[in-house]
Structures are given as C-alpha cells and as structure tokens.
Amino acid sequence: MQYRITHADLVLTLALVRGGSLGKAAELLQVDVSTVFRGIRRLEGALGTALFVKSRSGYLPTGTAQALAEQAERAEQALEAARIAVAQGEQVVSGTVRLTCTEAVLHSLLLPALAQFMPAYPALSLEIATSNSFANLSRRDADIALRLTNSPPGHLVGRCLGTAYYAVYGQADFRDDYAEAPTALPWIALDDSMPEHPTVVWRAQQYPGLVPRYRCSSMSALAQMVQAGLGVGALTHFMAASMSAVERLSDPLPGCDTQLWLLTRPDCLPLRSVQTLFDELANALRSAIEGGGG
C-alpha cells in the first residue's frame, strides 16, 4: 500500500525546511535532534524518496519536501482559521478569496488598501495574481478583479470606484525642456503589446512622429523608469502620487480618463468573504483614487 502522509509528517518536514538544520528544527518542534533525524529518515524510507540533501550550509529541501512544506503551511492557516472561528463564533470572516489586478494597480492602490483593513480579518486569506485580462474571472480562476476600463464585461457585476486621469510625468529636470520642446526629450512608452491603451492612442494622435527611446510591456515598468529619471512618460495620477522626485509636466491628457472597476461574478457575490472584501476594497480604494495627487 502507498504510504499515507500524516499531519505529523507535514509538521516535521516544515520544521526542517524552515530551520535548515536538525538543531533549529528540533527547537521549533521542542524535541531533541535525534528525534528529528530519525523522523526524517523514517519518512524518506516510507516515501521511497529523498526529502533533504545534506550540505555545508545545512539541510537543503528537495522539490518533494518543498511541496510537503507548502501543504503544511496551508494546514497551519486552516487550523488558525478554525481557532479564530471558535473564538469569534458566527462573526468571523474566513476563507480564501482569489483576486486579480494589474501590477500597477497592485503596487499603487491594492497593497496600501490591504494594509489598512486586512489585520482586522485574520481568518481571511488572499491569493493575488497580476494580469491585464478579464479571462481570470471568466475561467473562474479569480473571484474579484480590479480593472481600469470604461467598458467592463456585461457578465460581471461590480462598482465603479472613481476615474483615473493620465498626464505626462517626469523628474523636475525635464520641466523646462518639456514646456519648450516635448518631443526632444527621451520618452518612455508602452510597447506594441498594448496598442489600444489610451496613452498609446493619445501619443499617436498628439505626436505622430515621436519615436520613444524606451518601450516596455507594463505600466509598472514604465513608472519605475520614469522615477529612475530615464525620461518622461504618461502615467495615472494615482501611480505618480506615490513616486518621489516625480512631478506632473502636462495637463490631464484628453481622451485618456479611465474608470477603476471592482468586479466579480454573480455567483461569488453571496459569499461572505467576497462581500466583505468587496466592501472594504470599495471604501479604501475610493479614497485612494480620489486623493491621488499629481
């Protein structure tokens, strides 16, 4: 018969992965070193595969050990959620919610919002994926999406949290030159993977002969390059608000205003975990997008 892994096996493996040595694993488990050594040897024999490789730096986990450790961490989270549920009764909000957004929205809006309210929900877990596509929700790979769009898909439900405007940003050294000859400056722009992005359309109309010095595949990368002083580029006001040494060089770009939508599938909305995250995100992100400066 195939060996049936127990919770004790997972705990043992996780301790050695975290500790990296028999001594540290023994401290974590509050047992002696020989118990850890015998336990790992027994488990490796039962599974018929090596879990760790002994090296000068300690015990290095194999892929199998890493997989067991990941499951052990999930078991830890589930047990902690159960303890909280017992302590708080029916008031606890628990479970795992899968959320998708772009990298730009993640760093500029989502992470600061999560830091505000997630400590109040210790039994709620999030799985976050960065993507530019709505397909995650359509394929049921995600429960909630944060998207900049003026035409959200009709099969999703949600709330418009505000409107983002775009402007040209750069370091102060570019201010005078931008006012006199904007096309003479080094521009940073999105590459051909996003031909319909509003800033790409605007630039083609406003400066049809302009050839950007730098092209990148994401707004997040574009923002980092602007902040590094490599040139000027079109960013949303909420992205620029958290960037030091960067200032707005232009008026808001015409035709580029884009709504920020918080979206989910109709079948997810009744879930208490989704409802709670939806409400908390809506409150936090409305304030963030309205308060973002330029």
C-alpha positions in Angstrom: 0.0 0.0 0.0 1.1 3.6 -0.7 2.2 5.4 2.4 -0.4 7.8 3.8 1.2 11.1 4.9 0.1 12.3 8.3 -0.2 15.8 9.8 2.8 14.9 12.0 4.9 14.2 8.8 4.0 17.6 7.4 4.8 19.4 10.6 8.2 17.6 10.8 9.1 18.5 7.2 8.0 22.1 7.5 10.2 22.5 10.7 13.3 21.3 8.9 12.6 23.4 5.8 12.2 26.5 8.0 15.1 25.7 10.3 17.5 24.4 7.7 19.3 22.3 10.3 18.4 19.5 12.7 19.2 21.7 15.7 16.9 24.5 14.6 14.1 22.1 13.6 14.4 20.4 17.0 14.0 23.8 18.7 10.9 24.6 16.6 9.3 21.3 17.5 10.6 21.3 21.1 12.1 17.8 20.7 15.7 16.6 20.6 17.9 16.4 17.5 17.8 12.6 17.3 14.0 12.6 17.1 14.1 14.9 14.1 16.8 12.9 12.4 15.0 9.6 13.0 11.7 11.1 11.9 13.0 12.4 8.6 14.9 9.1 7.8 11.7 7.1 8.6 9.6 9.4 6.4 12.1 9.2 3.5 12.1 5.5 3.7 8.3 5.3 3.8 8.0 7.6 0.7 10.9 6.0 -1.1 12.5 9.3 -2.0 14.9 11.8 -0.5 13.4 14.9 1.1 16.6 16.7 2.0 20.2 16.9 0.8 22.9 17.4 3.4 25.3 20.2 2.6 27.8 22.5 4.3 25.0 25.1 4.7 22.6 22.7 6.3 19.7 20.5 5.0 18.5 21.6 1.6 14.9 20.6 0.7 14.2 18.7 -2.5 11.1 19.5 -4.6 9.1 16.9 -2.7 10.0 18.5 0.6 9.0 21.9 -0.7 5.7 20.6 -1.8 5.0 19.0 1.6 6.1 22.2 3.3 3.6 24.2 1.2 0.8 21.9 2.2 1.9 22.1 5.9 1.7 25.9 5.8 -1.9 25.7 4.3 -2.8 23.3 7.1 -1.4 25.8 9.7 -3.5 28.5 8.1 -6.6 26.3 8.2 -6.1 25.4 11.9 -5.6 29.1 12.8 -8.8 30.0 10.9 -10.6 27.3 12.8 -9.3 28.6 16.2 -10.5 32.1 15.3 -13.9 30.8 14.2 -14.3 29.1 17.5 -13.3 32.2 19.4 -15.4 34.7 17.4 -18.3 32.5 16.5 -20.5 33.4 13.7 -19.0 36.8 13.3 -15.7 35.5 11.8 -15.0 36.1 8.1 -12.9 33.3 6.8 -11.9 31.5 3.7 -9.7 32.2 0.7 -10.5 34.8 -2.0 -8.7 35.0 -5.3 -8.1 38.5 -6.6 -6.6 39.7 -9.9 -5.3 43.1 -10.9 -2.5 44.7 -12.9 0.9 45.2 -11.4 0.4 49.0 -11.5 -2.9 48.8 -9.5 -1.3 46.2 -7.2 1.5 48.5 -6.1 -0.2 51.8 -6.2 -3.6 51.0 -4.9 -4.2 47.5 -3.7 -1.3 46.9 -1.3 -1.8 50.1 0.7 -5.6 49.3 0.9 -4.9 45.8 2.2 -2.5 47.1 4.8 -5.4 49.2 6.2 -8.0 46.6 6.7 -6.6 43.0 6.4 -5.3 42.9 10.0 -9.0 43.0 11.1 -9.7 39.7 9.3 -7.0 37.2 10.5 -9.0 34.2 9.2 -9.3 35.6 5.6 -6.7 34.6 3.1 -6.0 36.1 -0.3 -4.5 34.7 -3.4 -3.3 37.6 -5.7 -2.5 37.2 -9.4 -1.4 40.1 -11.7 -2.9 40.1 -15.2 -4.3 42.5 -17.7 -7.1 40.2 -18.8 -10.7 39.6 -17.7 -10.2 35.9 -18.5 -9.3 35.1 -15.0 -12.8 35.8 -13.8 -14.4 34.2 -16.8 -12.5 31.0 -16.3 -13.2 31.1 -12.6 -9.5 31.4 -11.8 -10.3 34.5 -9.7 -13.2 35.8 -7.6 -12.6 39.5 -7.7 -10.9 41.7 -10.3 -9.7 45.3 -10.1 -9.6 46.8 -13.6 -9.1 50.1 -15.3 -11.7 50.1 -18.0 -14.5 52.2 -19.4 -16.5 49.2 -20.6 -16.5 46.3 -18.1 -17.8 43.0 -19.4 -21.6 42.6 -19.1 -21.4 39.2 -17.4 -19.6 40.6 -14.4 -21.1 42.8 -11.6 -19.3 45.4 -9.6 -18.8 49.0 -8.7 -17.1 52.0 -10.3 -14.7 53.4 -7.7 -13.7 56.5 -9.5 -11.9 57.8 -12.5 -8.2 57.9 -13.2 -6.6 60.6 -15.3 -3.4 60.3 -17.2 -0.7 63.0 -17.6 2.9 63.3 -18.6 5.2 62.9 -15.6 9.0 63.2 -15.2 11.6 64.4 -12.9 11.9 68.2 -12.3 15.0 68.4 -14.6 12.7 67.8 -17.6 10.2 70.6 -16.7 11.6 73.5 -18.8 12.5 71.3 -21.8 9.1 69.7 -21.8 7.4 73.2 -21.9 9.6 74.3 -24.9 10.1 71.1 -26.9 8.4 68.0 -25.5 9.3 65.7 -28.5 13.0 66.4 -28.0 13.0 64.7 -24.6 13.6 60.9 -24.1 10.1 59.3 -23.9 9.2 56.1 -22.2 6.2 54.4 -23.6 4.3 51.1 -23.8 5.3 48.7 -26.5 3.2 47.1 -29.2 1.7 44.6 -26.9 -0.8 47.2 -25.7 -1.8 49.1 -28.9 -5.2 50.2 -27.7 -4.0 51.7 -24.4 -5.4 55.2 -24.1 -1.9 56.7 -23.7 -0.7 54.9 -26.9 -3.6 56.3 -28.8 -3.1 59.8 -27.4 0.6 59.8 -28.3 0.0 58.7 -31.8 -2.5 61.5 -32.3 -0.6 64.2 -30.5 2.9 63.4 -31.6 2.7 61.1 -34.7 6.4 61.4 -35.4 7.6 60.7 -31.9 9.8 57.6 -31.5 10.1 56.7 -27.8 13.6 56.0 -26.6 12.4 53.3 -24.3 9.5 50.9 -24.6 8.2 48.5 -22.0 5.3 46.0 -21.6 3.7 47.3 -18.5 2.7 50.5 -16.8 4.5 49.4 -13.7 7.8 49.1 -15.6 7.1 52.5 -17.3 6.6 54.1 -13.9 9.8 52.7 -12.5 11.8 54.0 -15.5 10.2 57.5 -15.1 11.1 57.5 -11.4 14.7 56.5 -12.3 15.0 59.7 -14.4 15.4 57.9 -17.8 12.8 60.1 -19.4 9.1 61.3 -19.4 6.0 59.2 -19.8 2.2 59.1 -19.4 1.1 57.8 -16.0 -2.1 57.7 -14.0 -2.4 60.3 -11.2 -2.6 57.6 -8.5 0.6 55.9 -9.6 2.5 59.2 -9.6 1.2 60.2 -6.2 3.5 57.6 -4.5 6.6 58.4 -6.6 9.2 60.6 -5.1 11.1 63.2 -7.2 8.5 63.0 -10.0 6.1 65.8 -11.0 3.3 66.4 -13.4 4.6 68.1 -16.6 1.3 68.4 -18.5 -2.4 68.9 -18.1 -4.5 65.7 -17.9 -4.4 64.0 -21.3 -7.6 64.4 -23.3 -9.5 61.2 -24.1 -7.5 59.1 -21.6 -9.7 59.2 -18.5 -10.4 55.6 -17.4 -12.7 54.3 -14.7 -11.5 51.9 -12.0 -13.9 49.0 -11.5 -14.2 46.4 -8.7 -15.7 43.4 -10.4 -16.9 39.8 -9.5 -19.0 37.1 -10.9 -22.7 37.0 -9.8 -22.2 33.6 -8.2 -19.4 34.9 -6.0 -21.3 37.9 -4.6 -23.4 36.0 -2.0 -20.2 34.6 -0.4 -19.5 36.4 2.9 -15.7 36.5 2.3 -16.2 38.1 -1.1 -18.8 40.5 0.2 -16.5 41.7 3.0 -13.5 42.1 0.8 -15.7 43.9 -1.8 -17.0 46.4 0.7 -13.6 47.0 2.3 -11.8 47.5 -1.0 -14.5 49.8 -2.3 -14.2 52.1 0.7 -10.4 52.1 0.8 -9.9 52.5 -3.0 -12.4 55.2 -3.5 -10.4 57.4 -1.1 -7.1 56.4 -2.7 -8.2 57.2 -6.3 -9.9 60.5 -5.3 -7.0 61.6 -3.1 -4.2 60.7 -5.6 -2.3 63.8 -6.4 -0.2 64.7 -9.4 
